[in-house]
């Protein structure tokens, strides 16, 4: 599991992302037969040096399909675990194993087993942003792109336990109208901090801007309210996973976009559509765990073969089934 948040979380430092750093990183990656994967929320210099940048599930699927012997996953711990689940024969490294996730840490396997005992026969749907142990207790995983389709695939008379994100759960309940959907009260501390008043203020100041809203955000309901009341034209409000944000950035006709998600996403959006002005709804929405994957941490990982991610074989096998069932339903889309 991810390291507890009581640990020293001071990032590795002292290395500048200059040409010498880039040359050594790429040389060591070739020497180790490693593919470098970077999540959309990583530091720009980490995104730029990676072989592939994207959301966690997309990257994990790339990891599983890659011919490389080693996967270096620049993201948070549950993401590297998912890569290991899908590619158990490969060596999976995370440049700093302390890089946890407040959302994944909002429920553990024991808590889920207790919740299941309160609702015998319920179908457990877990967001992919969970630990391997939680996935192993899950019937089917989902992404923010296919969560609605996953829940709709479950017979209407079956109770559903949806975890761990309460805002994504609220989105799913709103879309499906399902009364027997129970939602765990977890959240991503970064997304929860992007609130409705901030969104309303920014939207009022930028009336022609599209709104790209991640469903984990505390402001997602507010965005739909603004559209429903006609305060913002409904066609400008888009509830999107990180992967879908990149796709939509290339398709939108808007000249400016307000983005409600972790600010690392702006780098990918600006690369995808440099002619559009992308601005954060909350400029302080930065995940300290994502930013622990520094140039120094990546170099340390490749030099010293650190930090290797392990998932027990039985846990991985059970978790793999839940992930594979997710991929078979609807649009797998992005990891978050």
VOKE-562592 format. One line per 2 residues: number of its first residue (from 1); for each residue x, y, z of C-alpha. Coordinates in steps of 0.05 Angstrom, whole numbers. Layout:
BEGIN
NUM	X:Y:Z ~ ...;
This chain:
BEGIN
1	0:0:0 ~ 20:73:-6;
3	63:101:49 ~ 24:133:107;
5	20:209:104 ~ 55:215:172;
7	122:200:138 ~ 172:252:118;
9	148:273:49 ~ 205:319:30;
11	217:307:-44 ~ 285:286:-71;
13	320:348:-96 ~ 386:377:-120;
15	382:357:-193 ~ 367:408:-248;
17	326:383:-308 ~ 379:406:-357;
19	409:374:-419 ~ 457:331:-379;
21	399:304:-337 ~ 358:288:-398;
23	416:252:-431 ~ 430:210:-369;
25	357:193:-359 ~ 348:171:-431;
27	414:133:-431 ~ 396:95:-367;
29	327:80:-393 ~ 356:49:-455;
31	408:11:-414 ~ 354:-18:-368;
33	305:-32:-425 ~ 256:14:-390;
35	196:52:-414 ~ 181:118:-378;
37	108:133:-364 ~ 84:200:-336;
39	16:218:-310 ~ -18:282:-334;
41	-9:314:-265 ~ 67:306:-264;
43	117:364:-267 ~ 124:390:-339;
45	197:366:-343 ~ 176:296:-323;
47	120:296:-374 ~ 167:320:-428;
49	219:267:-419 ~ 170:209:-415;
51	158:159:-471 ~ 83:164:-458;
53	41:214:-419 ~ -31:204:-401;
55	-80:181:-348 ~ -67:122:-302;
57	-107:68:-336 ~ -84:86:-406;
59	-12:84:-381 ~ -22:18:-346;
61	-49:-12:-410 ~ 12:15:-447;
63	55:-17:-394 ~ 21:-85:-404;
65	29:-81:-479 ~ 101:-55:-479;
67	160:-99:-498 ~ 202:-64:-446;
69	227:-106:-387 ~ 220:-48:-337;
71	164:2:-327 ~ 182:68:-293;
73	115:97:-272 ~ 118:171:-255;
75	54:179:-217 ~ 26:159:-149;
77	30:91:-117 ~ -37:60:-136;
79	-21:75:-209 ~ 44:36:-207;
81	6:-20:-172 ~ -45:-22:-228;
83	12:-28:-279 ~ 40:-86:-239;
85	-28:-119:-235 ~ -35:-116:-311;
87	39:-133:-324 ~ 60:-180:-268;
89	120:-207:-306 ~ 152:-138:-312;
91	194:-98:-263 ~ 153:-37:-243;
93	189:22:-210 ~ 159:85:-180;
95	212:139:-170 ~ 187:154:-100;
97	146:101:-64 ~ 122:153:-13;
99	79:185:-67 ~ 11:165:-41;
101	-60:188:-56 ~ -111:217:-8;
103	-168:187:-49 ~ -139:117:-51;
105	-124:122:23 ~ -196:140:40;
107	-215:66:43 ~ -176:3:57;
109	-192:-70:47 ~ -216:-81:118;
111	-264:-22:114 ~ -291:-48:48;
113	-302:-118:76 ~ -341:-88:134;
115	-383:-47:86 ~ -397:-108:43;
117	-420:-146:106 ~ -472:-91:117;
119	-499:-101:46 ~ -496:-176:30;
121	-504:-189:-44 ~ -487:-118:-65;
123	-443:-108:-126 ~ -378:-70:-109;
125	-356:-18:-160 ~ -289:13:-145;
127	-259:72:-180 ~ -191:53:-209;
129	-160:103:-160 ~ -155:50:-105;
131	-102:4:-76 ~ -90:-66:-102;
133	-120:-95:-38 ~ -185:-56:-48;
135	-188:-77:-121 ~ -181:-149:-98;
137	-246:-140:-57 ~ -281:-109:-117;
139	-329:-139:-167 ~ -314:-89:-222;
141	-271:-27:-227 ~ -290:36:-265;
143	-258:99:-292 ~ -288:168:-292;
145	-303:157:-366 ~ -342:92:-359;
147	-369:94:-288 ~ -440:109:-311;
149	-437:51:-362 ~ -409:4:-310;
151	-465:19:-261 ~ -518:14:-316;
153	-492:-55:-334 ~ -512:-81:-265;
155	-583:-108:-258 ~ -629:-54:-231;
157	-651:-96:-171 ~ -580:-105:-145;
159	-552:-59:-92 ~ -487:-24:-113;
161	-431:-2:-67 ~ -393:54:-103;
163	-325:76:-77 ~ -285:114:-57;
165	-300:182:-90 ~ -364:215:-66;
167	-365:267:-122 ~ -357:216:-178;
169	-409:174:-142 ~ -457:233:-140;
171	-446:243:-215 ~ -462:169:-228;
173	-524:171:-185 ~ -548:234:-220;
175	-537:203:-289 ~ -568:135:-273;
177	-623:157:-225 ~ -607:95:-185;
179	-635:95:-113 ~ -599:32:-91;
181	-529:62:-103 ~ -491:71:-38;
183	-432:119:-40 ~ -369:118:3;
185	-353:187:32 ~ -282:192:4;
187	-250:248:-36 ~ -187:272:-69;
189	-165:331:-26 ~ -142:370:-87;
191	-205:361:-128 ~ -250:372:-67;
193	-216:439:-57 ~ -239:465:-125;
195	-306:492:-103 ~ -370:520:-133;
197	-360:594:-114 ~ -291:593:-147;
199	-320:564:-210 ~ -379:613:-212;
201	-332:672:-202 ~ -284:650:-257;
203	-341:632:-305 ~ -373:701:-294;
205	-307:734:-311 ~ -297:690:-373;
207	-367:682:-403 ~ -343:654:-469;
209	-297:602:-439 ~ -312:527:-442;
211	-311:493:-373 ~ -272:428:-369;
213	-293:397:-302 ~ -265:333:-273;
215	-321:292:-239 ~ -279:285:-176;
217	-285:361:-165 ~ -326:391:-111;
219	-351:441:-163 ~ -381:389:-212;
221	-451:397:-184 ~ -443:473:-187;
223	-423:469:-260 ~ -486:430:-277;
225	-527:481:-237 ~ -496:539:-277;
227	-515:503:-341 ~ -584:484:-317;
229	-600:556:-297 ~ -574:583:-363;
231	-519:623:-327 ~ -469:586:-371;
233	-492:556:-438 ~ -499:481:-428;
235	-455:466:-488 ~ -397:501:-454;
237	-399:455:-392 ~ -363:389:-402;
239	-353:337:-346 ~ -290:300:-369;
241	-236:252:-346 ~ -165:275:-356;
243	-158:233:-419 ~ -222:261:-448;
245	-199:332:-432 ~ -142:324:-482;
247	-189:297:-535 ~ -238:354:-523;
249	-183:406:-524 ~ -168:386:-596;
251	-242:389:-615 ~ -267:452:-580;
253	-280:516:-619 ~ -272:558:-556;
255	-214:608:-552 ~ -207:599:-477;
257	-221:542:-428 ~ -227:541:-352;
259	-200:476:-325 ~ -223:445:-259;
261	-172:391:-242 ~ -101:386:-216;
263	-59:441:-248 ~ -8:393:-279;
265	-62:379:-332 ~ -52:448:-362;
267	15:427:-391 ~ -16:371:-433;
269	-75:414:-454 ~ -30:470:-478;
271	12:420:-517 ~ -51:390:-548;
273	-81:457:-569 ~ -30:514:-564;
275	-76:563:-597 ~ -126:560:-539;
277	-117:596:-472 ~ -124:546:-415;
279	-130:571:-344 ~ -142:535:-278;
281	-205:548:-238 ~ -161:542:-176;
283	-87:558:-187 ~ -69:525:-121;
285	-98:457:-140 ~ -31:421:-139;
287	-21:350:-112 ~ 40:346:-68;
289	44:271:-79 ~ 46:278:-155;
291	100:331:-148 ~ 144:283:-108;
293	167:253:-173 ~ 222:303:-184;
295	280:302:-233 ~ 324:277:-175;
297	275:222:-158 ~ 272:197:-230;
299	347:197:-236 ~ 354:160:-170;
301	303:108:-193 ~ 341:93:-257;
303	410:95:-225 ~ 392:51:-165;
305	333:10:-191 ~ 287:44:-139;
307	231:38:-116 ~ 205:-29:-140;
309	130:-41:-133 ~ 106:-110:-111;
311	35:-138:-109 ~ 22:-206:-78;
313	4:-257:-132 ~ -64:-275:-103;
315	-82:-202:-92 ~ -60:-185:-163;
317	-100:-242:-193 ~ -165:-221:-158;
319	-153:-148:-173 ~ -137:-163:-246;
321	-206:-194:-255 ~ -240:-130:-231;
323	-198:-87:-277 ~ -210:-132:-337;
325	-285:-132:-326 ~ -282:-56:-326;
327	-246:-55:-393 ~ -300:-99:-424;
329	-356:-51:-407 ~ -372:14:-442;
331	-316:63:-455 ~ -255:49:-413;
333	-229:118:-430 ~ -181:150:-382;
335	-158:125:-315 ~ -184:184:-277;
